[in-house]
Amino acid sequence: AYIDLNKLPENAEATQSVVQATLTEGAIGYRKFTVIRGQKAMAVLRLSDGSHPPFGAEVKNDNEQTVGLVDDDGNVYLAGVKPGEHMSVFW
C-alpha cells in the first residue's frame, strides 16, 4: 500500500509513504499512515557554544514524532511546524 504524495495538501508530510501488505485474493486491507500537518521550513541549528548538533540528530515535536534530521552544517528541513509548538533536538 502507498500514499500518492502528489495528492497530499501542501501542509502535510507523510512520515512513511509505503507499507508492506500481503492479502489473499479478494481481500480488502486497510493500513494506517502517519501524516504530519503543519508548515514546512528550513532552519540552521546552533548550540549555545556556536557549534552545530551532530549529523543525523533528530528534531522531534511535542508528540515525539521526528520532524527533521540535521545535516553536517546544522541545516534541517522541518515538517509539521505549528505556531507555539516546541521542538527538541536529540542525539
CORGI-V372346 format. One line per field, one symbol per residue. phi: phi as a letter, one per 40 degrees, with the letter a starting at -180 (. if undefined). psi: psi as a letter, one per 30 degrees, with the letter a starting at -180 (. if undefined). burial: I if it has 16 or more other C-alpha atoms within 10 Angstrom, else O. A space follows every 50 residues. Layout:
BEGIN
phi: ???
psi: ???
burial: ???
END
This chain:
BEGIN
phi: .abcccbccdcbbccabbbcabbcdgcbbbbcbcbcbicbababbbcccg cbccdgccbbcccgccbabccdbgcacbbgcbdgccbbbba
psi: klkjfffklfgkkkfkfklkkjllkflklkkkkkkkkllklklkkklfgf llllkfkkkkafggkkglkkaeggkkkklhkkkfkkklkk.
burial: OOOOOOOOOOOIIIOOOOOOOOOOOOOOOOOOOOOIIIOIOOOOIOOOOO OIIOOOIIIIIOOOOIIIIIIOOIIIOIIIIOOOOOIOOOO
END
